[in-house]
Amino acid sequence: MKIATSFLAALLFMGALGALNNAMAADGVLFKQEATPGSYCHLKFPAIRQSTLDNDQPVLKDSSTGDVIDFYGSCDEDPLGKDQVHEQKLEAQHRWAHDYED
């Protein structure tokens, strides 16, 4: 009986942990730490899929790929906003120039 109770408790804990993780990552932000409340933050969020950078609705990469943006700045930064799209397009151009242009 103790084993069944322990198993049930572990199952409930894992379910709650998964639900909490999904709720925290709903806006795409994996980590948020406010240095100055309401103005300055350290954020981590997945990069935008390069194939969707030119679309009207860019899509974030899966966070398990390891492509994570480490952002310091405004607390209201949008991982899919115009600023991030522009910065990531610029980074892709620089990477292409470095890798393929002579």
C-alpha positions, 0 to 999 in steps of 0.5 A: 500500500505504501508503494501505491501511495508513493507512486500516486504522490510522485505522479501528481507531483510530476503532473503539477510540475509539468503544468507549472512549466507550461504556464511559465513558458506560455509567453515564450520566456524561459527565465525572468529576473527583475533587477529593477522592478518594472524596468530592467530584467534578465530574460532567457527565451528561445530563438526564432526559427530562421525559416520564419523570420520573414513571416508575419507570424514568426515562431520560436524554436523548441527550447530543447535545441539549445538556441536560447537568447540571453537578453538584458533590458526592458522587462516588457521585451517580446520574444516575437516582437519587431526588435527581436526579429530585427536583431535575429535577422541581423545576426543571421546575416552576420553569420552567413557573411562570416561563414560563406563570404570571402 
